[in-house]
Amino acid sequence: MTTTAPGWGILGAGGIAGSFARDLATGGHRIAAVGSRDAERARSFAERHSIPAAHAGYRALVDDPEVDIVYVATPHSHHLEHALLAIDAGKHVLVEKAFTTTGDDAQRLVDAARTKGVFAMEAMWTRFLPTMVAARERVAAGDLGEVVSVVADHSQMLDLSPGSRLIEAALGGGALLDLGVYCVSLAHAFLGPIERIQAAGVVDAAGVDHRGAAILEHASGGISSVTFSMETLGSNRAVIAGTEGVIELEPAFYAWTGFRRRHASAHGTAAETFAAELVGRGMQFQAAEVERCIAEGRLESELMPLDESVAIMRAMDEIAARMR
Ligand SMILES: NC(=O)c1ccc[n+]([C@@H]2O[C@H](COP(=O)([O-])OP(=O)(O)OC[C@H]3O[C@@H](n4cnc5c(N)ncnc54)[C@H](OP(=O)(O)O)[C@@H]3O)[C@@H](O)[C@H]2O)c1
């Protein structure tokens, strides 16, 4: 018996949607349709990525019977609305990071998916990369001892010229939602729930943060320190430090990269070099996770659980408040 791969529907034909479509092509996934607010943009996106159906408008996309999973690739401000549109149509959802703009909205999204009985996940693609799989394995094997600290920077010099969604408050612009979320998510993944937060940032007259830093105290006793900027280049490194060893994720830590693991003692003797073997950009691994969960009848991923996405958004709420 042959089974057809689930059909992906791409909601929003913007920048990251194109990267996602290219990466899915590397992994044998099936993109059934794309939907754009603009019919011509949908058509040209579909042509570029050999997608069989192009819809004018998002309603037509989520109603397409060939679409099983909707990938929400719109600005942060619209993630909740577009995820709810898909969920109401009975479709599974993979929602770009940051999951929503607030913790309350994240909870609303999660409640809707659970009520409807569909799969939902934040598209925190970093978690599913081979690098992170290996890092988690080293931690689980005790190679780092007890993990006590995470330090992460995500700083890029982005295009902030007029019209960019990044500087539009109404579109959920700002460095924290776009870039800082990777650092907070990494810290949460390796140190667990966050109890206390200190933060500072530079916020423009429109209320959009351009750069910032936060210190997070975790219930485990761990401490993380995160920096993010959308107007300067930074190290883009991350360090996961334990009592017996350390993993240094090479730049850009949030993407498909390599790491060096060192022993904590003896001036950090190198224990391992993990190299990345790139196939595409790496967004296909999160898609494979979504398909695996759905095939197994799961409504969420244990690697990116829904309650954790909500908790991360609540931490982001507090960082945002303290930056102002
Ligand atoms: N995973 C990653 O590596 C990565 C990288 C970059 C961005 N992202 C995330 O992906 C999301 C989209 O970012 P992007 O860089 O792809 O943005 P983008 O290039 O501006 O594309 C966003 C798309 O959303 C749609 N849209 C719907 N309502 C809109 C509105 N009111 N204003 C503007 N666009 C609207 C548009 O598509 P149509 O007009 O075709 O409908 C637009 O092309 C964000 O959540 C961002 O954080 C993830």
The ligand as an SDF file (V2000), in Angstrom:
LIG
                    3D

 48 52  0  0  0  0  0  0  0  0999 V2000
   13.1050   30.5790   10.2750 N   0  0  0  0  0  0  0  0  0  0  0  0
   13.8710   31.5650    9.8560 C   0  0  0  0  0  0  0  0  0  0  0  0
   15.0580   31.4160    9.6370 O   0  0  0  0  0  0  0  0  0  0  0  0
   13.2510   32.9100    9.6010 C   0  0  0  0  0  0  0  0  0  0  0  0
   13.9480   33.8720    8.8780 C   0  0  0  0  0  0  0  0  0  0  0  0
   13.3060   35.0780    8.5970 C   0  0  0  0  0  0  0  0  0  0  0  0
   12.0260   35.3160    9.0780 C   0  0  0  0  0  0  0  0  0  0  0  0
   11.4070   34.3560    9.8230 N   0  0  0  0  0  0  0  0  0  0  0  0
   10.0520   34.5890   10.3480 C   0  0  0  0  0  0  0  0  0  0  0  0
    9.1410   34.4360    9.2770 O   0  0  0  0  0  0  0  0  0  0  0  0
    8.0710   35.3680    9.3960 C   0  0  0  0  0  0  0  0  0  0  0  0
    7.9820   36.1930    8.1260 C   0  0  0  0  0  0  0  0  0  0  0  0
    9.2040   36.8320    7.9150 O   0  0  0  0  0  0  0  0  0  0  0  0
    9.7440   37.1960    6.4200 P   0  0  0  0  0  0  0  0  0  0  0  0
   11.1130   37.7120    6.6300 O   0  0  0  0  0  0  0  0  0  0  0  0
    9.5310   36.0610    5.4990 O   0  0  0  0  0  0  0  0  0  0  0  0
    8.7750   38.4060    6.0760 O   0  0  0  0  0  0  0  0  0  0  0  0
    8.3570   38.9490    4.6410 P   0  0  0  0  0  0  0  0  0  0  0  0
    9.4150   38.6390    3.6430 O   0  0  0  0  0  0  0  0  0  0  0  0
    7.9570   40.3490    4.8430 O   0  0  0  0  0  0  0  0  0  0  0  0
    7.0850   38.0700    4.2660 O   0  0  0  0  0  0  0  0  0  0  0  0
    5.9460   38.0790    5.0550 C   0  0  0  0  0  0  0  0  0  0  0  0
    4.7420   37.7750    4.1760 C   0  0  0  0  0  0  0  0  0  0  0  0
    3.5790   37.8070    4.9890 O   0  0  0  0  0  0  0  0  0  0  0  0
    2.4650   38.1600    4.2070 C   0  0  0  0  0  0  0  0  0  0  0  0
    1.6680   39.1560    4.9160 N   0  0  0  0  0  0  0  0  0  0  0  0
    0.4110   38.9800    5.3710 C   0  0  0  0  0  0  0  0  0  0  0  0
   -0.0550   40.0580    5.9670 N   0  0  0  0  0  0  0  0  0  0  0  0
    0.9160   40.9950    5.8710 C   0  0  0  0  0  0  0  0  0  0  0  0
    0.9980   42.3360    6.2710 C   0  0  0  0  0  0  0  0  0  0  0  0
   -0.0070   42.9750    6.8930 N   0  0  0  0  0  0  0  0  0  0  0  0
    2.1330   42.9990    6.0120 N   0  0  0  0  0  0  0  0  0  0  0  0
    3.1530   42.3960    5.4070 C   0  0  0  0  0  0  0  0  0  0  0  0
    3.1220   41.1050    4.9880 N   0  0  0  0  0  0  0  0  0  0  0  0
    2.0130   40.4120    5.2170 C   0  0  0  0  0  0  0  0  0  0  0  0
    2.9970   38.6410    2.8820 C   0  0  0  0  0  0  0  0  0  0  0  0
    2.7500   37.6230    1.9530 O   0  0  0  0  0  0  0  0  0  0  0  0
    1.6470   37.7260    0.7910 P   0  0  0  0  0  0  0  0  0  0  0  0
    1.5330   39.1650    0.4710 O   0  0  0  0  0  0  0  0  0  0  0  0
    2.2260   36.8850   -0.2630 O   0  0  0  0  0  0  0  0  0  0  0  0
    0.3840   37.1820    1.3300 O   0  0  0  0  0  0  0  0  0  0  0  0
    4.4820   38.7920    3.0880 C   0  0  0  0  0  0  0  0  0  0  0  0
    5.2160   38.5180    1.9350 O   0  0  0  0  0  0  0  0  0  0  0  0
    8.3630   36.1540   10.6770 C   0  0  0  0  0  0  0  0  0  0  0  0
    7.6800   35.5390   11.7270 O   0  0  0  0  0  0  0  0  0  0  0  0
    9.8600   35.9930   10.8870 C   0  0  0  0  0  0  0  0  0  0  0  0
   10.2900   36.0660   12.2320 O   0  0  0  0  0  0  0  0  0  0  0  0
   11.9740   33.1650   10.0680 C   0  0  0  0  0  0  0  0  0  0  0  0
  1  2  1  0
  2  3  2  0
  2  4  1  0
  4  5  1  0
  4 48  2  0
  5  6  2  0
  6  7  1  0
  7  8  2  0
  8  9  1  0
  8 48  1  0
  9 10  1  0
  9 46  1  0
 10 11  1  0
 11 12  1  0
 11 44  1  0
 12 13  1  0
 13 14  1  0
 14 15  2  0
 14 16  1  0
 14 17  1  0
 17 18  1  0
 18 19  2  0
 18 20  1  0
 18 21  1  0
 21 22  1  0
 22 23  1  0
 23 24  1  0
 23 42  1  0
 24 25  1  0
 25 26  1  0
 25 36  1  0
 26 27  1  0
 26 35  1  0
 27 28  2  0
 28 29  1  0
 29 30  1  0
 29 35  2  0
 30 31  1  0
 30 32  2  0
 32 33  1  0
 33 34  2  0
 34 35  1  0
 36 37  1  0
 36 42  1  0
 37 38  1  0
 38 39  2  0
 38 40  1  0
 38 41  1  0
 42 43  1  0
 44 45  1  0
 44 46  1  0
 46 47  1  0
M  CHG  2   8   1  16  -1
M  END
$$$$
